[in-house]
Amino acid sequence: MEAAVGVRHIILVLSGKGGVGKSTISTELALALRHAGKKVGILDVDLCGPSIPRMLRAQGRAVHQCDSGWVPVFVDQEQSISLMSVGFLLESPDEAVVWRGPKKNALIKQFVADVAWGQLDYLVVDTPPGTSDEHMAAVEALRPYSPLGALVVTTPQAVSVGDVRRELTFCRKTGLQVVGVVENMSGFVCPHCAECTNVFSRGGGEVLASLAGVPFLGSVPLDPELTRSLEEGQDFIRDFPKSPAFPALFSIAQKVMSEAPARLS
Amino acid sequence: MEEVPQGCPGTGSAQAGRGASCQGCPNQRLCASGAGAAPDPAIEEIKEKMKTVKHKILVLSGKGGVGKSTFSAHLAHGLAEDENTQVALLDIDICGPSIPKIMGLEGEQVHQSGSGWSPVFVEDNLGVMSVGFLLSSPDDAVIWRGPKKNGMIKQFLRDVDWGEVDYLIVDTPPGTSDEHLSAVQYLSAAHIDGAVIITTPQEVSLQDVRKEINFCHKVKLPIIGVVENMSVFICPKCKKETQIFPPTTGGAEVMCQDLKIPLLGKVPLDPHIGIQEFCGHHPPKEEHFLSS
């Protein structure tokens, strides 16, 4: 069954480090691509901490079957963003998925092979932190369908960059084409006095991209409006164009649309 | 450690060695003979090893990037301020070992002796172990599946010569998977005091943390309490507070009330102060551990 054969570009959003904003970037990238008229699928392979359903106000939705397999959940009426996540398969949102590697691998394989993704311009794959079972399973399952691109997310500080260097090694070893590095949580402008503080240090993302010889796609500042909109499943790209994080997120999406086709062919 | 086949039923399962996916697995004969169902001898070995370790505390979070390693490191330093307290810090985040960097121990190597691996000592009374010390380059990626990670954790618990230790603090990666199951399983005979769970205020973190709390209940791991990190941002210039990670559902405070779990404290996001000063100014947290 050729479930992902209609997908033109596959982009894995990776980071060696947890909590840098992979799910945030995956969600905002999908929203920006949708606003540019693209059809987007999101595959959430973070089985222990599936964040995407909440970020797109799709919690509690059910997954249905059709002749070609599972139907991904459409998060909007226009059906321009579809989503698959283990979050939809849990009986309650607090239920813990306490699985060892082999069982996680099997579900990820199903998410690729048994989901009727249909015709998509982009499939964005949100991953958990690390370089382990989920990442290997996703790469192995997706490889037959399309050259695989990677968007690597970091925060500026050394502790993140240290982990993300390892992730870039993972990309090299598994043949993932790195579309670029995004630096998230890049500074915070105090709303009271406008002083910019580098809460999580500065500069790491650009240095990392340069060391690894991959494009640096941009720095996204800390933005409580962005955090809040993700909490509430709002469309940040549509509703908050004046917010501090908007210009960077929009520009990153533009760069993905212009770079990915060439880098992934 | 060899790779496990995709549909592995588990070595303890009744189908071990007998299932269709067992064909071709190097351990098939072992499993089919029933040997896989026997308890791992390492559990007893670790129980013996842990007799010299008084208190064992796991630092957990369902969510990544909330400050587990930062908290673990500063808790270890805080406890080790008393020269007579022996502290050990074990980093079982195999893919993303942050502890060496946070402790200023990058580039250090682990030494073998007759009594096992020696931890790296950052102070006379504070020893550290991490897979980071076993990697030869900062670009080396540890691309291991679950079983191989489990093997490393077993070695860390069984083969490191910790000596006489008052507190063993175990820093974990985010999630509820192999590393967490292995830590609990291998320490099952050795009595873990409990888990400290770290979160940040927003619901995206709390929803993962509730899963971690459920994990603790499932594996009968006592919960010492929850720490809310990055609570408010204090501007270094004007000193005013902003909530960068807004507690849209009430933050850790409401979650702890709902689940009847102690909230141990809230740590601000202040690049100038950081957690270190918080640990120094808030000994009640350490008293809490001593009394539990």
Interface residues (C-beta under 8 A of the other chain):
Chain A: G16 K17 G18 G19 V20 S23 L47 C48 G49 S51 R54 M55 P93 D94 E95 A96 V97 V98 W99 R100 G101 P102 K104 N105 A106 K109 P128 P129 G130 T131 S132 D133 H135 M136 T155 A158 V159 G162 D163 R165 R166 E167 L168 T169 F170 K173 T174 F188 C190 P191 H192 C193 E195 T197 N198 V199 L222 P224 T227 R228 L230 E231 E232
Chain B: V4 P5 Q6 G7 C8 G10 G62 K63 G64 G65 V66 S69 I94 C95 G96 S98 K101 I102 P138 D139 D140 A141 V142 I143 W144 R145 G146 P147 K149 P173 P174 G175 T176 S177 D178 H180 L181 T200 Q202 E203 V204 Q207 D208 R210 K211 E212 I213 N214 F215 K218 V219 F233 C235 P236 K237 C238 K240 T242 Q243 I244 F245 P246 T248 T249 L269 P271
